Amino acid sequence: MSNRNTSTKRYLAFTLLAWCIALIIFFPILWTILTSFKTEADAIASPPKFLFFDWTLESYRVVQERSNYFLHFRNSVIISLGSTVVALIIAIPAAWSMAFVPGKRTKDVLMWMLSTKMMPAVGVLIPIYMLFRDAGLLDNLIGITAILTLINLPIVVWMLYTYFKEIPVEILEAARMDGANLRAEIIYVLTPMAIPGIASTLLLNIILAWNESFWTLNLTTANAGPLTTFIASYSSPEGLFYAKLSAASTLAIAPILILGWFSQKQLVRGLTFGAVK
């Protein structure tokens, strides 16, 4: 009986701790959403006003009038989906090769790919900017999609490699004995078996591309700018307009929050499939 009580108390303690951590993580998002419904005076009030303020949609109206939200939203969708699809097309064969036909330097190649993510992006900004300028890819959807594909590719390859390692190689060998060529093996045998892992990798890459700000702010402006540039436009030399900035941020994060909410089961299923083992 005492063991049961101890387990119950431990469960309640961990549950309470989990809720506290979740609230701490979520609070900045909640504060941003609340601030978006305030006037500029209420947004900078001291002490801060949490719920008792004059609720207004003025900031959203100004944001819609001042900026073309749907243009930036369209750019974010194109860039996120485009970079994710291209990354998967490249990463699936690469991960298959490393998982099922490994060479002596496979682990070294994987570590080198991952090490590129540790390099500060600002360290290669100037050469990348000059290459894009000379190629006419500045403020271009193709250019920003290509750069986001490349910077997220190591993570995509690593995740798919880990998922593929969980699949018994005997299944692929049986497919070869039945006459499957390389293309059929990857498309009709490997890919269906790794759907949970591929889906979670796809969702994670969409989130990473959607939230990317460094490259989008430096390589795009009006024509190809995604929602990150839409948010940044509400910072001016005269200061920050907190209510309008919060409204712009809420409009930018709402689609990815909704996607994450509805796909959380798929993300958890995919991550437990092998990515964190």
Contacts in CASP RR format, 6 or more apart in sequence:
PFRMAT RR
TARGET T0000
AUTHOR 0000-0000-0000
METHOD contacts of the structure
MODEL  1
MSNRNTSTKRYLAFTLLAWCIALIIFFPILWTILTSFKTEADAIASPPKF
LFFDWTLESYRVVQERSNYFLHFRNSVIISLGSTVVALIIAIPAAWSMAF
VPGKRTKDVLMWMLSTKMMPAVGVLIPIYMLFRDAGLLDNLIGITAILTL
INLPIVVWMLYTYFKEIPVEILEAARMDGANLRAEIIYVLTPMAIPGIAS
TLLLNIILAWNESFWTLNLTTANAGPLTTFIASYSSPEGLFYAKLSAAST
LAIAPILILGWFSQKQLVRGLTFGAVK
29 253 0 8 1.000
29 257 0 8 1.000
32 246 0 8 1.000
32 249 0 8 1.000
32 250 0 8 1.000
32 253 0 8 1.000
33 246 0 8 1.000
33 250 0 8 1.000
34 50 0 8 1.000
34 51 0 8 1.000
35 43 0 8 1.000
35 242 0 8 1.000
35 243 0 8 1.000
35 246 0 8 1.000
36 59 0 8 1.000
36 60 0 8 1.000
36 243 0 8 1.000
36 246 0 8 1.000
36 247 0 8 1.000
36 249 0 8 1.000
36 250 0 8 1.000
37 53 0 8 1.000
37 55 0 8 1.000
37 56 0 8 1.000
37 57 0 8 1.000
37 59 0 8 1.000
38 49 0 8 1.000
38 53 0 8 1.000
38 54 0 8 1.000
38 55 0 8 1.000
38 56 0 8 1.000
38 59 0 8 1.000
38 243 0 8 1.000
38 246 0 8 1.000
39 53 0 8 1.000
39 54 0 8 1.000
39 56 0 8 1.000
39 58 0 8 1.000
39 243 0 8 1.000
40 241 0 8 1.000
40 242 0 8 1.000
40 243 0 8 1.000
40 244 0 8 1.000
42 49 0 8 1.000
42 53 0 8 1.000
42 54 0 8 1.000
42 243 0 8 1.000
43 242 0 8 1.000
43 243 0 8 1.000
43 246 0 8 1.000
44 242 0 8 1.000
45 53 0 8 1.000
58 243 0 8 1.000
59 243 0 8 1.000
59 244 0 8 1.000
59 246 0 8 1.000
59 247 0 8 1.000
60 247 0 8 1.000
60 251 0 8 1.000
62 244 0 8 1.000
62 247 0 8 1.000
63 69 0 8 1.000
63 234 0 8 1.000
63 244 0 8 1.000
63 247 0 8 1.000
63 248 0 8 1.000
63 251 0 8 1.000
67 230 0 8 1.000
67 233 0 8 1.000
67 248 0 8 1.000
69 230 0 8 1.000
69 251 0 8 1.000
72 225 0 8 1.000
72 226 0 8 1.000
72 227 0 8 1.000
72 229 0 8 1.000
72 230 0 8 1.000
72 252 0 8 1.000
73 227 0 8 1.000
73 255 0 8 1.000
75 141 0 8 1.000
75 220 0 8 1.000
75 224 0 8 1.000
75 225 0 8 1.000
75 226 0 8 1.000
75 227 0 8 1.000
76 210 0 8 1.000
76 226 0 8 1.000
76 227 0 8 1.000
76 228 0 8 1.000
76 252 0 8 1.000
76 255 0 8 1.000
78 141 0 8 1.000
78 145 0 8 1.000
79 141 0 8 1.000
79 144 0 8 1.000
79 145 0 8 1.000
79 148 0 8 1.000
79 209 0 8 1.000
79 216 0 8 1.000
79 224 0 8 1.000
79 226 0 8 1.000
80 148 0 8 1.000
80 205 0 8 1.000
80 206 0 8 1.000
80 209 0 8 1.000
80 210 0 8 1.000
80 226 0 8 1.000
81 206 0 8 1.000
82 145 0 8 1.000
82 149 0 8 1.000
83 145 0 8 1.000
83 146 0 8 1.000
83 148 0 8 1.000
83 149 0 8 1.000
83 152 0 8 1.000
83 205 0 8 1.000
83 209 0 8 1.000
84 202 0 8 1.000
84 205 0 8 1.000
84 206 0 8 1.000
84 209 0 8 1.000
86 145 0 8 1.000
86 146 0 8 1.000
86 149 0 8 1.000
87 149 0 8 1.000
87 152 0 8 1.000
87 153 0 8 1.000
87 156 0 8 1.000
87 205 0 8 1.000
88 156 0 8 1.000
88 198 0 8 1.000
88 201 0 8 1.000
88 202 0 8 1.000
88 205 0 8 1.000
90 149 0 8 1.000
90 153 0 8 1.000
91 153 0 8 1.000
91 156 0 8 1.000
91 157 0 8 1.000
91 160 0 8 1.000
91 201 0 8 1.000
92 160 0 8 1.000
92 186 0 8 1.000
92 190 0 8 1.000
92 191 0 8 1.000
92 198 0 8 1.000
93 186 0 8 1.000
94 157 0 8 1.000
94 160 0 8 1.000
95 157 0 8 1.000
95 160 0 8 1.000
95 161 0 8 1.000
95 163 0 8 1.000
95 164 0 8 1.000
96 164 0 8 1.000
96 186 0 8 1.000
96 190 0 8 1.000
98 106 0 8 1.000
98 109 0 8 1.000
98 110 0 8 1.000
98 157 0 8 1.000
98 161 0 8 1.000
99 161 0 8 1.000
99 164 0 8 1.000
99 165 0 8 1.000
99 167 0 8 1.000
100 164 0 8 1.000
100 169 0 8 1.000
100 172 0 8 1.000
110 157 0 8 1.000
110 158 0 8 1.000
110 161 0 8 1.000
113 153 0 8 1.000
113 154 0 8 1.000
113 157 0 8 1.000
113 158 0 8 1.000
114 154 0 8 1.000
114 158 0 8 1.000
116 154 0 8 1.000
117 151 0 8 1.000
117 154 0 8 1.000
117 155 0 8 1.000
121 151 0 8 1.000
121 214 0 8 1.000
121 215 0 8 1.000
122 214 0 8 1.000
125 218 0 8 1.000
128 147 0 8 1.000
128 219 0 8 1.000
129 138 0 8 1.000
129 218 0 8 1.000
129 219 0 8 1.000
131 137 0 8 1.000
132 138 0 8 1.000
132 140 0 8 1.000
132 143 0 8 1.000
132 147 0 8 1.000
132 219 0 8 1.000
137 143 0 8 1.000
137 146 0 8 1.000
137 219 0 8 1.000
138 219 0 8 1.000
138 220 0 8 1.000
139 219 0 8 1.000
139 220 0 8 1.000
139 221 0 8 1.000
139 222 0 8 1.000
139 223 0 8 1.000
139 224 0 8 1.000
139 225 0 8 1.000
140 220 0 8 1.000
140 223 0 8 1.000
140 224 0 8 1.000
141 224 0 8 1.000
143 219 0 8 1.000
143 224 0 8 1.000
144 215 0 8 1.000
144 216 0 8 1.000
144 219 0 8 1.000
144 220 0 8 1.000
144 224 0 8 1.000
144 225 0 8 1.000
144 226 0 8 1.000
147 215 0 8 1.000
147 219 0 8 1.000
148 209 0 8 1.000
148 212 0 8 1.000
148 215 0 8 1.000
151 212 0 8 1.000
151 215 0 8 1.000
152 205 0 8 1.000
152 208 0 8 1.000
152 209 0 8 1.000
155 204 0 8 1.000
155 205 0 8 1.000
155 208 0 8 1.000
156 201 0 8 1.000
156 205 0 8 1.000
159 197 0 8 1.000
159 200 0 8 1.000
159 201 0 8 1.000
159 204 0 8 1.000
159 275 0 8 1.000
160 194 0 8 1.000
160 197 0 8 1.000
160 198 0 8 1.000
160 201 0 8 1.000
162 274 0 8 1.000
162 275 0 8 1.000
162 277 0 8 1.000
163 194 0 8 1.000
163 196 0 8 1.000
163 197 0 8 1.000
163 198 0 8 1.000
163 201 0 8 1.000
163 270 0 8 1.000
163 273 0 8 1.000
163 274 0 8 1.000
163 275 0 8 1.000
164 190 0 8 1.000
164 194 0 8 1.000
166 273 0 8 1.000
166 274 0 8 1.000
166 277 0 8 1.000
167 190 0 8 1.000
167 193 0 8 1.000
167 194 0 8 1.000
171 189 0 8 1.000
171 193 0 8 1.000
172 185 0 8 1.000
172 189 0 8 1.000
172 190 0 8 1.000
175 184 0 8 1.000
175 185 0 8 1.000
175 188 0 8 1.000
175 189 0 8 1.000
176 185 0 8 1.000
180 188 0 8 1.000
180 189 0 8 1.000
191 198 0 8 1.000
194 273 0 8 1.000
196 266 0 8 1.000
196 269 0 8 1.000
196 270 0 8 1.000
196 273 0 8 1.000
197 270 0 8 1.000
197 273 0 8 1.000
197 274 0 8 1.000
197 275 0 8 1.000
199 266 0 8 1.000
199 270 0 8 1.000
200 266 0 8 1.000
200 267 0 8 1.000
200 269 0 8 1.000
200 270 0 8 1.000
200 271 0 8 1.000
200 273 0 8 1.000
200 275 0 8 1.000
201 275 0 8 1.000
203 259 0 8 1.000
203 260 0 8 1.000
203 263 0 8 1.000
203 266 0 8 1.000
203 267 0 8 1.000
204 267 0 8 1.000
206 256 0 8 1.000
206 259 0 8 1.000
207 256 0 8 1.000
207 259 0 8 1.000
207 260 0 8 1.000
210 226 0 8 1.000
210 227 0 8 1.000
210 255 0 8 1.000
210 256 0 8 1.000
211 228 0 8 1.000
211 256 0 8 1.000
212 228 0 8 1.000
213 228 0 8 1.000
213 232 0 8 1.000
216 225 0 8 1.000
216 226 0 8 1.000
216 228 0 8 1.000
216 229 0 8 1.000
217 228 0 8 1.000
217 229 0 8 1.000
217 232 0 8 1.000
220 226 0 8 1.000
220 229 0 8 1.000
221 229 0 8 1.000
227 251 0 8 1.000
227 252 0 8 1.000
228 252 0 8 1.000
230 248 0 8 1.000
230 251 0 8 1.000
230 252 0 8 1.000
231 245 0 8 1.000
231 248 0 8 1.000
231 249 0 8 1.000
231 252 0 8 1.000
233 248 0 8 1.000
234 240 0 8 1.000
234 241 0 8 1.000
234 244 0 8 1.000
234 245 0 8 1.000
234 248 0 8 1.000
235 245 0 8 1.000
260 267 0 8 1.000
END
